[in-house]
Amino acid sequence: MDATLTRPNYWLFSRGIDLTVFLGSAVASLVLLAIGWQMGILNGESPDWTWVSAVLLIDVAHVWSTSFRVYFDKAELKRRFWLYLLVPVFGYALGVALYSEGSLMFWKVRATRASALMSWSSRRSSR
């Protein structure tokens, strides 16, 4: 049997596309932060287009594509039903609890978690 048929696929599209889009957007964000810092505009108000491009076009698209990949795959959903049911519920509850301690606490934990996940993901994909 062909080895590619038995290996699990962890990518939404392909390794190259996923890494380019998701890591590329992170690198682009860091470059834009550096430019904003040099121009002295980091502490000013962000224009609406920055929210649309960063949140709607990247983050929301990523969440929905992952959700479709998991929740519309009947075999995968059946295989890990409780995981896919409880993780969003507990994640939401944790987010509400953190935000009740203050928005700064919420965003600090969120940024730390995202950084750790990105590091773990890049190590895993380099295997």
N, C-alpha and C positions, 0 to 999 in steps of 0.2 A: 504494500500500500504506500502511496505517496506521502511523505512526511508532512507536506504542507496541508494535507487534508486533516491530519490529526492534531496539529498545533492550534491552540486557541488564538483567536484574533482579538487583540486588545485595542485596536484602533477604530475610530469612527469611520475614516475614509481609507487612509493608508498611513504608514509611518511618516513618510515624507510630507504629505499634506498636513497631517495633524500637527507635527512638530513645527512646520513652517507657520501655520496659521496661529497656533496657540502660543508657542514660544516667540514667534515673530511679533505678535501683538504685545507681548510683555516687553520685548526689547524696544519696540517702537514707543511704548509708554515711558520707559526709562529715558530714552533719547529726548522725548518731548519734555519730560520733567527737567532734564539738564538744560535744555534750551530755555524753558520758562524760568529756571533759576538764574541763568545768565542774563536774561532780559529783565529780571526783577518783577515778574508778574505772577509768581507762585501763590502769593497770598491774596490776590485779587479774585473777583468773581469770575467764574468760568462761564463762557458763553454756552447757550443751549446746545449748539452743535457738538460740543465735546461730550455732553451726556448722551446724546443720540448715538454718536459714533462709538463711544466706549462701552456703554451699557447695552443699548438696544441691539446694535449690530454685532457685537462680539459676545458679551456675557450671556444675554438672553438667548441668542442663537445657539450657543454652546449648551446651555441647560436644556433647551427644547430638543435639540438633536440627540443628546444623551438620553433624555426621557423617552423619546420615540424609539430609540434603539433598544431600550430595556423593556418598557411597558407594552410595546406593540409586538414584541417577540414572545409569543405564548409559551414556548418551551423554556426560555430563560426566566420569564416571570413565574412560571410554575416551579421551576427548580429552586428559586430563592425568594419565594413569595413573602415570607416574614421579613427578610432583610429589606426588600424593596418597599414594604409597607411601613415598617417601623423606623427606618433611618430618616425619611422626611419628617415624620411626626416628632421624633426626638430632636432632630435638627431644628425644627421650628420652635419647639419648647425651649431648647437651649438658647436660641437667638432671642426669644422674648425675655428669658431670665437675664441674659447678659445685658440687653438693652434697658431692662428695668434698673440696672446698676449704673446706667449712664451711657450715652452714645459713644463717648470716648472708649469705654471699656469694650463695648460691642465691636467697634472698628479695630481696636488693637488686637483683640482675639481673632477676628476675621482675617486681618492682614498676616498675623503670625501663622494661622492655619493654612492660608493660601501659599505662603512662602514654603512651609514645610511640605505641603502636598506637591508643589512644583519641584522641589528638590528630590522628593521620593520618586516622583514620576520620571524625572530625567535619569535617575540612577537605574530605574527599572527598565526604561526603554533602551538603555545602552548595553544591556545584556545580550 
